[in-house]
Amino acid sequence: MLPPLAMPPPWPGGGTPYPSPSPLPNPARSKKGIPPWVWILVGLGALSVLAVGGLVVLGLNQALTHDLLKADFEKTAEPFHIGTQAGVEYGLVDGAYSIRQTESGSHVSVSFGEFRRPAYVVDLRSDVVAVAGQPLPTSVGLGCYNRKDPPDGYVLLAAPDGSKAAIGRRAAGGRDVTVLATYTAPTGTAQPVTLLELRCAIDSPLGSGMHMTGSINGNVVVTASDSIGIGEFTGAALVMVADQLGAETRFDNVTATVPGE
């Protein structure tokens, strides 16, 4: 039979060998208030985030605007100008935009309209609602330009009867158009020009090369390329080439859009 277990001796001085744990601190008593300056910093941070977000949204809205230009000339000529300059009158007539020669001699008349933002690729379109004069203007045209001073860009020119067309470059500081490509309609197929369309595309943001496609009445008739780029497009141009006092061309529903956006 086993002997009974011996009890441990009493702790000297009484009590137990293991002291009782200290009570946990009361959270209600230990919690401290948040300093006011912390709330001020939080508020300022939130305002900064909202401001930056607003600027980003504004920038994206501008960057994604694909309608670069739209003019129906019902009430205003904007973004094209009105007035008389160098023997040519620019204005609104019967809800269309008119370019009319007011003196004799050869004139290349150009009216510029600014885009809402620059673009590297742009589709231009314009109705040609009237062509008048004795003789008629030599050409009517639609162009894409970099509106620096002086402007530099490309233009689709077409004979009013649709028999011929060309794409050319009007370099900065130059009055004449350098022809890059031409088109002659097959015998018996030409139709009076009622619609001009031009696509201008820069090969890279560095402006290292250009490609243009010109259409008359919905049909592609001429394409051209140019190894010399112009950086970006900032505006459209309405063009009339004429030799006689009284020659006039009226344009309507001019648009410029970025394809694919």
C-alpha positions as CSV (number, residue, x, y, z in Angstrom):
1,M,0.0,0.0,0.0
2,L,1.4,3.4,-1.1
3,P,2.1,6.0,1.6
4,P,-0.1,9.1,1.5
5,L,1.1,12.0,-0.5
6,A,2.9,14.7,1.4
7,M,1.3,18.1,1.4
8,P,3.6,21.0,0.3
9,P,4.8,23.2,3.1
10,P,3.1,26.5,3.7
11,W,4.5,29.5,1.8
12,P,6.6,31.5,4.1
13,G,4.6,34.4,5.4
14,G,1.4,32.8,4.4
15,G,-0.5,33.1,1.1
16,T,0.0,31.1,-2.1
17,P,3.2,30.5,-4.1
18,Y,1.7,32.1,-7.2
19,P,0.5,35.7,-6.9
20,S,-3.0,36.6,-8.2
21,P,-2.9,38.2,-11.7
22,S,-3.4,42.0,-11.8
23,P,-6.8,43.0,-13.0
24,L,-6.9,44.0,-16.7
25,P,-7.1,47.8,-17.4
26,N,-10.5,49.2,-18.0
27,P,-10.8,50.1,-21.7
28,A,-13.2,52.9,-20.9
29,R,-10.6,54.6,-18.7
30,S,-7.5,54.0,-20.9
31,K,-9.0,55.2,-24.3
32,K,-7.8,58.7,-25.3
33,G,-9.6,61.1,-27.6
34,I,-8.3,61.7,-31.2
35,P,-6.5,65.1,-31.4
36,P,-8.3,67.7,-33.6
37,W,-5.3,68.1,-35.9
38,V,-5.7,64.5,-37.0
39,W,-9.3,65.2,-38.2
40,I,-8.0,68.3,-40.1
41,L,-5.4,66.3,-41.9
42,V,-8.0,63.7,-42.8
43,G,-10.3,66.3,-44.2
44,L,-7.5,68.0,-46.2
45,G,-6.5,64.6,-47.6
46,A,-10.1,63.9,-48.7
47,L,-10.4,67.2,-50.5
48,S,-7.1,66.6,-52.3
49,V,-8.3,63.2,-53.5
50,L,-11.5,64.8,-54.8
51,A,-9.6,67.6,-56.6
52,V,-7.2,65.2,-58.3
53,G,-10.1,62.9,-59.3
54,G,-11.9,65.9,-60.8
55,L,-8.9,66.9,-62.9
56,V,-8.4,63.3,-64.1
57,V,-12.1,63.0,-65.1
58,L,-11.8,66.4,-66.9
59,G,-8.7,65.3,-68.7
60,L,-10.2,62.0,-69.8
61,N,-13.3,63.8,-71.0
62,Q,-11.2,66.0,-73.2
63,A,-9.0,63.2,-74.4
64,L,-11.9,61.0,-75.3
65,T,-13.8,63.6,-77.2
66,H,-14.1,62.1,-80.7
67,D,-16.3,64.8,-82.2
68,L,-13.6,67.2,-83.0
69,L,-15.7,69.6,-85.1
70,K,-19.4,69.9,-86.0
71,A,-20.9,72.8,-88.0
72,D,-24.3,72.9,-89.5
73,F,-24.3,76.7,-90.1
74,E,-27.9,77.1,-89.0
75,K,-27.2,80.0,-86.6
76,T,-23.4,80.5,-86.6
77,A,-20.4,80.0,-88.8
78,E,-18.3,78.8,-85.9
79,P,-15.6,77.6,-85.8
80,F,-15.1,79.0,-89.3
81,H,-14.8,82.8,-89.7
82,I,-16.9,85.5,-91.4
83,G,-15.6,88.5,-93.2
84,T,-13.8,89.7,-96.3
85,Q,-10.1,89.0,-96.8
86,A,-7.8,89.4,-99.9
87,G,-10.7,89.7,-102.3
88,V,-12.8,86.8,-100.9
89,E,-15.9,87.0,-98.8
90,Y,-16.7,84.4,-96.2
91,G,-20.1,84.2,-94.6
92,L,-23.5,82.4,-94.0
93,V,-26.0,82.2,-96.9
94,D,-29.3,80.3,-96.6
95,G,-28.0,78.0,-93.8
96,A,-24.7,77.2,-95.5
97,Y,-21.2,78.5,-95.4
98,S,-20.3,80.5,-98.4
99,I,-16.9,81.3,-99.9
100,R,-17.3,83.9,-102.7
101,Q,-14.7,85.6,-104.7
102,T,-15.2,89.4,-104.9
103,E,-12.4,90.3,-107.3
104,S,-10.8,88.9,-110.5
105,G,-7.7,86.9,-110.5
106,S,-6.6,83.5,-109.3
107,H,-7.3,82.8,-105.7
108,V,-6.9,79.8,-103.4
109,S,-9.4,80.7,-100.7
110,V,-9.2,78.8,-97.4
111,S,-11.3,79.1,-94.2
112,F,-10.0,77.3,-91.1
113,G,-12.0,75.7,-88.3
114,E,-10.3,74.7,-85.0
115,F,-10.8,71.2,-83.5
116,R,-11.8,70.7,-79.9
117,R,-8.5,68.9,-79.4
118,P,-5.6,67.8,-81.5
119,A,-5.7,64.4,-83.2
120,Y,-3.3,62.1,-85.1
121,V,-6.1,60.5,-87.2
122,V,-9.2,62.4,-88.4
123,D,-12.1,61.8,-90.7
124,L,-13.4,64.9,-92.3
125,R,-16.7,65.3,-94.1
126,S,-18.5,68.2,-95.8
127,D,-21.6,68.6,-98.1
128,V,-21.1,70.7,-101.1
129,V,-24.6,72.3,-101.6
130,A,-23.9,74.8,-104.3
131,V,-21.2,75.8,-106.8
132,A,-21.7,78.9,-108.9
133,G,-19.9,81.3,-111.2
134,Q,-19.0,81.9,-114.9
135,P,-16.8,80.0,-115.2
136,L,-17.3,77.7,-112.2
137,P,-14.5,77.5,-109.6
138,T,-11.6,75.3,-110.7
139,S,-11.8,73.2,-107.5
140,V,-13.6,72.8,-104.2
141,G,-11.8,71.2,-101.3
142,L,-11.6,69.9,-97.8
143,G,-8.4,69.9,-95.7
144,C,-6.8,68.7,-92.5
145,Y,-4.3,71.2,-91.0
146,N,-1.9,71.9,-88.2
147,R,-3.0,75.5,-87.4
148,K,0.4,76.9,-86.6
149,D,1.5,80.2,-88.1
150,P,1.5,79.8,-91.0
151,P,-0.7,76.7,-91.3
152,D,0.6,73.4,-92.8
153,G,-1.6,70.6,-94.0
154,Y,-3.2,68.4,-96.7
155,V,-6.2,69.0,-98.9
156,L,-8.6,67.1,-101.1
157,L,-9.4,69.1,-104.2
158,A,-12.1,68.1,-106.7
159,A,-13.4,69.6,-109.9
160,P,-17.1,70.6,-109.3
161,D,-18.3,68.2,-112.0
162,G,-16.4,65.3,-110.4
163,S,-14.2,64.7,-113.4
164,K,-10.9,65.2,-111.5
165,A,-9.5,65.1,-108.0
166,A,-6.2,65.4,-106.3
167,I,-4.7,65.3,-102.8
168,G,-2.0,67.9,-102.1
169,R,0.1,69.5,-99.4
170,R,0.0,73.2,-98.6
171,A,3.3,73.6,-96.7
172,A,3.7,76.3,-94.0
173,G,4.5,79.6,-95.6
174,G,3.5,78.3,-99.1
175,R,0.7,79.7,-101.2
176,D,0.6,76.9,-103.7
177,V,-0.5,73.3,-103.2
178,T,2.0,70.5,-104.0
179,V,0.1,67.7,-105.7
180,L,0.8,64.2,-104.2
181,A,-1.7,62.1,-106.1
182,T,-4.4,62.6,-108.8
183,Y,-7.6,61.0,-110.1
184,T,-9.4,61.2,-113.4
185,A,-12.9,59.8,-113.7
186,P,-13.5,57.3,-116.5
187,T,-15.4,58.7,-119.4
188,G,-19.1,59.1,-118.7
189,T,-18.9,58.3,-115.0
190,A,-18.3,61.7,-113.5
191,Q,-21.0,63.2,-111.3
192,P,-21.3,66.7,-109.8
193,V,-19.6,66.8,-106.4
194,T,-22.1,66.9,-103.5
195,L,-20.0,65.2,-100.7
196,L,-16.3,65.5,-99.9
197,E,-14.6,63.1,-97.4
198,L,-11.0,63.0,-96.4
199,R,-9.1,60.8,-93.9
200,C,-5.8,62.1,-92.7
201,A,-3.6,59.7,-90.6
202,I,-0.2,60.2,-89.1
203,D,1.9,57.1,-88.9
204,S,3.3,57.9,-85.4
205,P,3.0,60.6,-82.8
206,L,6.4,61.8,-84.0
207,G,4.8,62.7,-87.4
208,S,7.2,60.6,-89.4
209,G,4.8,59.9,-92.2
210,M,1.3,60.6,-93.5
211,H,-1.5,58.7,-95.3
212,M,-4.6,60.4,-96.9
213,T,-7.7,58.9,-98.5
214,G,-10.1,61.1,-100.5
215,S,-13.7,60.3,-101.4
216,I,-16.2,62.0,-103.7
217,N,-19.9,61.3,-103.2
218,G,-19.1,58.4,-101.0
219,N,-16.6,56.7,-103.3
220,V,-12.9,56.5,-102.6
221,V,-11.1,58.0,-105.6
222,V,-7.6,59.0,-104.5
223,T,-5.0,58.0,-101.9
224,A,-1.7,59.6,-101.1
225,S,1.2,59.3,-98.7
226,D,3.9,61.7,-97.6
227,S,7.1,60.9,-95.8
228,I,7.2,64.3,-94.2
229,G,4.7,64.5,-91.3
230,I,3.2,67.5,-89.5
231,G,3.0,66.3,-85.9
232,E,-0.7,66.5,-85.3
233,F,-3.9,67.9,-86.7
234,T,-5.6,70.9,-85.0
235,G,-8.2,72.0,-87.5
236,A,-10.1,71.6,-90.8
237,A,-10.2,73.7,-93.9
238,L,-12.8,74.6,-96.5
239,V,-11.2,75.5,-99.8
240,M,-12.2,77.0,-103.1
241,V,-9.8,77.6,-106.1
242,A,-11.2,80.1,-108.6
243,D,-10.1,82.5,-111.3
244,Q,-13.1,84.7,-111.7
245,L,-15.1,87.4,-109.9
246,G,-18.3,86.0,-108.5
247,A,-17.2,82.4,-108.2
248,E,-18.8,80.8,-105.1
249,T,-19.0,77.5,-103.2
250,R,-21.3,76.7,-100.4
251,F,-20.5,74.1,-97.8
252,D,-22.8,72.5,-95.1
253,N,-22.7,69.8,-92.4
254,V,-19.0,69.9,-91.8
255,T,-17.7,67.3,-89.3
256,A,-14.4,66.0,-88.1
257,T,-14.3,62.9,-86.0
258,V,-11.6,60.5,-84.7
259,P,-12.3,57.0,-86.2
260,G,-12.7,54.1,-83.8
261,E,-13.5,56.2,-80.7
